[in-house]
């Protein structure tokens, strides 16, 4: 089974000119956790995904790779 990127968090952070560290501080999460989300090593749960979208002022759908 091919490992596909499931979220666009890294791309959206770059578009918004924000860093992993900034997001980690906003969410009260460990920067390593946010880094894993950005590299698609792990995925944020739905609650975290909604909070990320709120912090970045985007729709949740913009964070998901829907193909």
C-alpha positions as CSV (number, residue, x, y, z in Angstrom):
1,X,0.0,0.0,0.0
2,X,1.4,3.4,-1.0
3,X,2.0,5.9,1.8
4,X,0.2,9.1,0.7
5,X,0.3,12.5,2.3
6,X,-3.1,12.9,4.0
7,X,-2.9,16.4,5.1
8,X,-1.6,19.7,3.6
9,X,-0.5,21.2,6.9
10,X,3.0,22.0,5.8
11,X,1.8,23.7,2.6
12,X,-0.8,25.8,4.4
13,X,1.7,26.9,7.1
14,X,4.0,28.0,4.3
15,X,1.2,29.9,2.5
16,X,0.3,31.6,5.8
17,X,4.0,32.3,6.5
18,X,3.8,30.5,9.8
19,X,6.1,28.0,11.4
20,X,5.6,24.6,13.1
21,X,6.8,26.2,16.3
22,X,4.2,29.0,16.1
23,X,1.4,26.5,15.6
24,X,2.7,24.3,18.4
25,X,2.7,27.3,20.8
26,X,-0.9,28.3,19.6
27,X,-2.2,24.7,20.2
28,X,-0.2,24.0,23.4
29,X,1.4,21.0,21.7
30,X,5.0,19.7,21.6
31,X,6.8,21.0,18.5
32,X,7.8,17.4,17.7
33,X,4.1,16.5,17.4
34,X,3.4,19.3,15.0
35,X,6.4,18.3,13.0
36,X,5.1,14.8,12.7
37,X,1.8,16.1,11.4
38,X,3.6,18.3,8.9
39,X,5.6,15.3,7.5
40,X,2.6,13.1,7.6
41,X,4.3,10.7,10.0
42,X,1.2,10.9,12.1
43,X,-2.2,12.6,11.6
44,X,-3.9,15.0,14.0
45,X,-7.2,13.9,15.3
46,X,-10.4,15.7,14.3
47,X,-10.5,17.9,17.3
48,X,-6.9,19.0,16.7
49,X,-7.5,19.4,13.0
50,X,-10.4,21.8,13.7
51,X,-8.2,23.8,16.1
52,X,-5.4,24.0,13.5
53,X,-7.9,25.3,10.9
54,X,-9.1,27.9,13.4
55,X,-5.5,29.1,14.2
56,X,-4.7,29.3,10.5
57,X,-8.0,30.9,9.6
58,X,-8.8,28.3,6.9
59,X,-11.5,25.8,6.3
60,X,-10.7,22.3,7.6
61,X,-11.1,21.1,4.0
62,X,-8.1,23.2,3.0
63,X,-6.0,21.1,5.4
64,X,-7.0,17.7,3.9
65,X,-5.7,16.2,0.7
66,X,-8.9,15.1,-1.0
67,X,-8.2,13.1,-4.2
